[in-house]
């Protein structure tokens, strides 16, 4: 793995193995996620991309009999141990899912739910939080005159941006995006991609995508995963995106990127 000592590491894993009961999902994962960069996780279906993403905010804990070996760190703080406050962790590492998971409530209430639940702000701060979050996702001008409309009234692209705004409202440091454009039309996808590029000035972003063109367009670094001969998901190669896509070190990476398999 190529090292980039000049970059600030935001998240790192050291020899991490993930198990769902007896199933060994990810094997010996060691990777650095760099601060205020976009890292894309790519690879064929079933290789552990989403499981890898969920390691970073302990979402895998929601599955029964999950076991993690090895170390996962946020700013050099161990976050994979039993003493970690998982609720606090998820306020620092937000997640946006494949399909917009807008709540059955108004646009306004969707956004303030996080700050309210985490007790981070007083009620008088909520209007400013809503405005700031919607401006960050370029929705303020579209929605400012009707913040009380149901979030579910928005079209899919707006709903996904609302979900991103909701994640931003709790002032995270990292944003995880799991196939967050796969259910969107091309125009909405381009808006989300432009948003990612803008947000990385402030946030560290990790995305899972099957779209090679998207990974090439928006990410600074790419991690290629695949299932090994032992049927375990493995990190094959990690590098800056330009290098990985044009001069991959591993033949398997080249075969996947050029469409020979996957």
N, C-alpha and C positions, 0 to 999 in steps of 0.2 A: 504494500500500500504506500502510495506516495505521501510524504509528510509535508505539511505546510506550517512550519513553526512560526512564521510571521503573522499568521491569522489567530485571532482569539477563538478559543474553543468554548462553545456554549454548552453542548451536551457531548458526553463521550461514553462509550460502552467498552468494557474490558472483558473479553472472553465470556460473553453472555450466552447462556443456553436457556431456551424457553420450552417448557413442557405444558401441554394440556392433558392432564392425567398421564397415561402412558405414552401419549403421542409427542414425539420430539419435533417441535415445529421449526425452531431456529437453532443452529449450531455454531458455537464459537464466534459470536459476533463481536468484532472490535472495530469501532468507527468513531471518527470525530465529526461533529456537526458544528460548522463555523458560524460565529456570531454575525448577524445582519447580512446573511447570505441566504440564497434559496438552494436547498438540496433536494434533488429529485431521486426517489427510489423507483427503479424500473426493474422489469423482469416478467417472465411468463406467469400466467395465473397459477395460484396455489403454491408459490415459492416462499411466501411469508412476508410479503411487502407490508400489508396492513398490520400484521402481527408485530413487525418491527416498529412501525409508526406508533402503535399502541403501547409499546414498551416505555416510550418517553414520558407518557403521563399516566401510566399504570392502569390504562383501560382494560388491559388483559386480566386484571384482578377480578373483573366482573364475571369471568367465566369460572365454572367450578373446577377445583383441583388444578389450578394454574400454579406452576412452580418456575421461579427464575433463579438461575445460578449465575454468578459473576457480578460485576459491578456496573451500575448505571449512574452517571453523575451529571448534575446541573451546576455549572460554575464551581466544579470541584466538590460539591456537596453530594454525598451518597443519597440517591433517591429511591434505590431499590430495596432498602432495608425495612425491617418490620416497624421501626420507629418513625417512619416518614408519615407526616400528615398529608394524606392523599388528597383531601379536599383543598388544602392550601396549595399543593403541587398543581392541581388542575386549574387553579386560578392563575398560576404562572405560565402554564402550558395549555393553551386552549386548543380546541379541535373543531374542525368543520368537516362534516360527513359527505358521503357521495350524493345523497339526495337531501335537499333542503329540509331540515327538521324544525320548521317554524311551529311555534306553540299556538294553541287555539286562544289567542288573545290579541290585543291591539299591537300595532308596530311599536308604540311607546312602551307598553308593558313587556314585550319581548326583550327589549334592550335593557330595561332596568332590573329584570329578574336577577341577573348575575350579581350586580352590585348590591341589590337588596338582600339576596341570600347570603352573600359573603360578609354583609355588614360593613362594607368598606366606606360607604358614603352616607351622609344624611339625606333626608328626603328633599331638602332644598337644592341639593346638588344634581338631582336627577334630570331636570330639563337640560342643563349644560352637558351632562354625560350623553344624553340622547343626541343632541345636536352634534357634538364632537364625533361620536361614533358614526353617525350617518354621513357626516362630511368626509370622514376617512374612507368610506366605501362609495363615495360619489352618489349618495341617495338623498341627501338633504334637500336639494332643490326639487327633486321629484316628489318627495313625501311630506315636506314641512307643513303644508297646509291641511294635511289630514292624517295626523299621527295616531288618531284614534280608530282608524280603519283596521279591520282584522288583517293580521299579517298574511293570512292565507289568501287574501284577495289579490296579492301581488303575483305577477307572473314569475316563472321559475327562476329566471336570472336575477330578478329583484329579490326573491326569497333567499337565494344563496348569498347575495350581498348582505341581506339583513342578518343572516346567520353569522357572517363574518363580523358585522358590526356588533352583534351580541357578544361574540367572543372578545372583541376589543374593549368592550365596556368595562370589563374587570381588570383592565390594564395588565395584560399578560406580557411575557417576555418572548415567548415562542408560540407560533401558530402552526398546528398540524393540519394538513388538508388531504383527506383520503378520497382520491378520485373526484374531487369537488366540481369538476367541469364535465364529467362524463354524461350527465343527464341534461346538459344545456345545449341550446342552439349555438351556432358559430358566433353570432354577434355577442351573445352573453358570455361565451367562453373568452372572447377577446377582451371584454371588459374586466373579467376576473383576472386574466393574465396581466393586464395593465395595472390592475389594483395590486397584484402581488409585487410587481416591480417597484411600485411606489411604497408599499408597506415595508419592504426590506430595508428601507432607510432607518427604520425604527425597530423592526422586529426580526427575529430569526424565523425562517419559514422552512418547513419540511413538507414536501408533497409526495404522494403516491400517484403515479400515472401510468396508464398503458399507452399513452399517446407520445410516441417518440419525438414528433415534431414539437409538441408542447414542452417536453423536457429540454430539448435543444434551444427553444426560444427563450424560456424564462429562467432556467436554473443556472447557478454558478458552479455547482458540484453535482455529480451523479453517482449513485450507488447501484450497481447491477447485482441482482440476486437471482439464484436459480436453485432448483432441487438437486442435491448431490446424489451420487450413486447409493448413498446410505438412506435416501428418501428424506433427508433433512434439508430445510432451507438454509442456504449458505450465501454469504457475501462473496461474490467472485472478484469484483473489482470496484475500486472507488478512486475518483480523480476529479479534477476540474472538468466541466462538461465538454468544453472544446477539445480537450485532449482525449477524453474517453470516447467521444463520438468520431473523432477523425483518426486517432492513433491508439486504439485500444491495445492493452498489453496482453489480454487473454483472448484466445481464438473463440471461446464461447461468447464473449462479449461482442465480438465482431459479427459472429453468426446471428446473434439475436438482433442487433441493431440493423443489420442489412436484410432482416426478414427471412433468414434461412430456417429459423425455427421460432416457436413461441406464438 
